[in-house]
Amino acid sequence: MDRAPQYLEKLMDALDSGLRERGITAKIEWDRIEGSRMYLVWVVSKAFANIPHSMRQAIVWRIADETLTYDKLLRLSMILTLAPTEAGER
C-alpha cells in the first residue's frame, strides 16, 4: 500500500485522539480509490455497536471538519464508521 498523504495522516491522528476523548477506541485505516485522488477511511470500533450511524457520522465528520481544509475534505470519498460485526470481524 502507498504511504498516506500528510493530510490523511493528520486526519487519522485527529480521529484517533478525538474519538479517544469521547471514550471510543478505534482501528482506523484508509484505502485509495483506484484511478482517482480520493480516499476512503475506515473507522472500526466496538463502541459503535451502541451508537446510531447518524451519530457516528456526526462525530467523525466534526473531527474531519476541524482538522482539514475544505479542499482536503473534498478528497475524502467517505468515512465508514462500523462496529466489528458490521465490518465482517468477529
ABEGO torsion letter per residue (X at the ends): XBBBBAAAAAAAAAAAAAAAAAGBBBBBBBBBBBGBABBBBBBBBAAAAABBAAAAAAAAAAAAAAABBAAAAAABABBBBBBAAAAGBX
